[in-house]
């Protein structure tokens, strides 16, 4: 009889080809399945994540579940996995959950943060999770105005890949917050779910507005008249971190 465990996982994505297992590539899911297999005597243990992060993207609290063929205490599972996993991946917690819990299907929303910096980070442990971009100067007010257009339920096709597949590209984006830092901006996005590259392309388009390379009206048209894979900047992957996955109702998961 298997026992389903919920894992909270942190990782630096710079050395991985994303979350999802890919033959012949180093991925976070692949490393987790390898470590779990070693703990249970060589049997393959599939790992299901709350979502796929792309190559170079990080996570502070990705959530996954795995059905273990043997009972392992939560603290022992954390210690055992962290002894096997590479240092770029850490298991923050593990606990048993019922068979109805599903890391992806049970999720109600996610928080992503993008850290854009005008110069290289002065502290070495901040650099891996930041992206150095051209400084926003005169157009910051327009950037903020464009960001206020984002919350709502929209078709985000302009901000994903040119061929997003048969599924709907409509999602609810509940919150967008910008935080000024001494040397850059942090962008927080809270939504029910995100398309491939969506957050990075939203940030890229906002930066284009801030650099006065795109008008706010043009940005608005990307939302109101979506064009799959529209020609907008995709912000560099190192700036993006999955900060949290929500499984309980929260005021953040509703429109203001």
Secondary structure, DSSP 8 states (H G I E B T S, - for coil): --EEEEEEEEE-GGGSS-SS--TTS--HHHHHHHHHHHHTTS----EEESS---TT-EEEEEEEEEEESS---HHHHHHHHHHHS-TTEEEEEEEE--TT--TTTT--EEEEEEEEESS--SSHHHHTT-EE-----TTHHHHHHHHTTT-EEEE-GGGS-S---SS--EEEEEEEEEEEETTEEEEEEEES---TTHHHHHHHHHHHHHTTSS-HHHHHHHHHT--TT-S-----GGGEEEEEEE-S--GGGS--
